[in-house]
C-alpha cells in the first residue's frame, strides 16, 4: 500500500502548491497596487483573471467598502461591505469556505447557468504608515482545481476525493472505480484518521485508501480541506509484485547466463586441456599416441602443437 501513500502525497503537494501560487500573487498585488489609479488596477485584475482558469475574478475595495476596480470592470462602484472577504480582509489575511452561487452575466462570464463553486481569498492593503487602506480579493474557481487534479489523477490512475472543513465532499474524481467511498472509508474522513488502509468498498471490492486529514500550506492560512485517494487493492500491490517478478526474472536470467558461460568455458578450455593432459601423460609413459590438435584457443593450440612435436621427436 506504500504506492498509494506515495501517490496521495504527490497529489497533495502538487495541489497545495497550485493554490499557494495564487495566494502569493494576491499578496504581491496587495503590496504594489495604486488605489489612485483605478484604470491601471482594472487592467491588472483583468490580466490576473485571464492568466488562467484558477482566478474567476479579482478586485480591490477601499476602506469604506466601495469596489474601486475589478476584473473587466465588473462590480465597480458597488458596496461590498457585507462580503465576508472584505470584513475579514480588513483584519488580516483571509481564506473563505467553499460557496456556491448562480453566476450573473455581470459578475462571471460563463455560458452555463449551473451553480459555480468558489472560494474567496483576500488580504489588506497598507499605506506607508502601515494603516489599512482597503482589501484585495481573488475569487478562485473550484472547477479549475478539479480539472487540474483530474489530470494528475488520470496520470496516476487514482481516484481522488476532496472534502471541506465540515467533511462535505467538494468534488470527487473517479479514474478507477465509479462507486463512492464506502462507510468504512468515510469513517476515516469523519474521525480525521491519517494513513493508508485496505478497506472493502460498497461494491465488495477491496480498495487501498489513503487519507490526508489536513492539507498544510507553507505561506497561507489553512483551508482545512482533506484529501483521500483510492485504488483497487490488488492494483496497490501490483508495483511490489511486478518488482518482485522483475527481480526473479533477473536472477533467473543471470543464473542461465552463468550456466551457459560455464558450459562454454568447460567446452573450450577445460575439456581440451584435460585431453591434452591425458595425451601428455600417455606420451610420458611411452605410449604411441597421436595427439589431438586443439584449436579451441590460442593457448590450447600452442600446447597441442608442442605435444605433437614432442611425440614426433620421441618416435624418431
Helices and strands as residue ranges (DSSP letters): H 2-32, H 38-51, E 55-62, E 67-70, G 71-73, H 84-91, E 94-95, E 99-102, E 115-126, E 132-141, H 142-156, E 159-163, E 169-173, H 183-191, E 195-200, E 206-212, E 226-232, H 233-236, H 238-265, I 266-270, H 271-284, H 298-314
